[in-house]
Amino acid sequence: MHGVIFQELRAFADTLGPDAWKELLRDAGLQGRLYLPAGVYDDADIAALVAAAAKKTQLEPQAVLGAFGAFLGPRLLKSHARHVQPGWRTLETLLHGEDTMQRVVRAQNKEATAPALGIDRGVVGAVVEAR
């Protein structure tokens, strides 16, 4: 998992309380870990942190991930605004943004990969999955 996601999860944890990040690290068995934005870390670390957040908030892990996604989306759009065309709506941003995301991630770390997005369009909307 890319380090910037850990940094954003830390910012999200700050909304849960002033010591929430330290508590999540402790409860996930990751106390003392430092996640740098350009680093690449084991996916098991993020899974353990999400599980710890679920326990702390008494929510299901999927609900924590949903809340984190709602928190993360606007922050990523703001920080990467130069890669988003003014006329793009959500679906266009996702479709075009994946290529940009892959390039940005690889520019920072040649061995890193961002997840591929699978987008299935329906009659009323679309389903987006990281694959």
C-alpha positions, 0 to 999 in steps of 0.5 A: 500500500502506498504511504500516502494512504497511510498518511491520509488514514492518520488524518482520518483517525484524527477525526476520531480523537486526539490520540486515535492514531496511536491507539490504532497503531497499538491495537493493530500491533503496529506501535511505533511504525512510521509511514512515509508518503513515498514509501510502499508498505504491506497491505496487511498493515492497512487491514490491521489498522482498519480492523482496529478502527472498526473495533474502536468505532463499533462499525463494520470494517466496510463501513470504516472503509466507506467513511475513509473513502468519503474523507479521502476523495475530496482531499485527493481531488484537491491535491491532484486538481491539476490532473482533473479537467473542469468539465469532468464529472465523477465517472470521467474523473475516475476513468481518466484519473486512473492513468494519471494515478498510475503515472504519479505513483510510478514516478514516486516509486518505480516498483509501486503499483496503484490498484486497477479500477474496474468500472461497470456502467449500469442503467442508473449508475456505475460500480467502481472496484479496485482490482 
